[in-house]
Every structure is written in structure tokens, then in C-alpha cells.
Amino acid sequence: MRHRLSRRKLSRPTAHRLLLLRNLVSDVFRYGSIQTTEAKAKEVKRVTEKIITRAKSGSLHDRRQVLALITDHKLVKKVFDEMGPRYESRDGGYTRIVKLGNRKGDAAAMALIELMP
């Protein structure tokens, strides 16, 4: 039973789903925006918002927690040095999801997830 479970399974086993989210979140920080399906974008938004909130405090514990999820040291440095101060005055809503319509091949609902300026 799904009592009070809020995450989407994305039709993947746990390990595959976690690696997928890890890669998508890394790409959002690396490129600023990515195009993916709506369901994946909503899950990426949850994780990305939490990472930026940790980056705002900038403590060693938070840096290690983010490093457990994003394994690229240069990217973690970028998140803490650029993203943390950039969103210091903002209480939330660091990302935006823009719906793009359906994909041609399988009619999956597509979305663009991007970091707010």
C-alpha cells in the first residue's frame, strides 16, 4: 500500500530511478535548464529545490549531503559558490517548469525545467 508515500516511481526500479534523478539534477545545475517529461521534471524540481536550500546555508554538513547526491566536485562547488548566494534572498521557488506539449513519438507530456534568474 502507498500510505503517505509522495514520490513518483517513474516505472523504474529504485536504483535506476535514483541514478536517473541524480543525472537530471546534475544537468539542471550544469546547463541551467533541461527538457524532459512532466513527471520527471516534477521529481527533479523537488530534489533541486532541496539542494539549493542546503547551498544557501553552506555548512560543511550540507556540502557533504549534496556531495552524496551530486558526485561531481566541480558542480558542487558551483552550486555552493554561485547558486547559494544567488538565491540568498529568495525563500523558495528556485526552479520553474514550463509545459511544452506532447512529444511526437509517444505523445508523452514534455516540460522544460529551468533555474530562475
HELIX and SHEET records of a PDB file:
HELIX    1   1 THR A   14  TYR A   31  1                                  18    
HELIX    2   2 GLU A   38  SER A   57  1                                  20    
HELIX    3   3 LEU A   60  LEU A   69  1                                  10    
HELIX    4   4 HIS A   73  LYS A   78  1                                   6    
HELIX    5   5 VAL A   79  MET A   83  3                                   5    
HELIX    6   6 GLY A   84  ARG A   86  1                                   3    
SHEET    1   A 3 SER A  33  THR A  37  0                                        
SHEET    2   A 3 ALA A 109  LEU A 115 -1                                        
SHEET    3   A 3 THR A  95  ASN A 102 -1                                        
END                                                                             
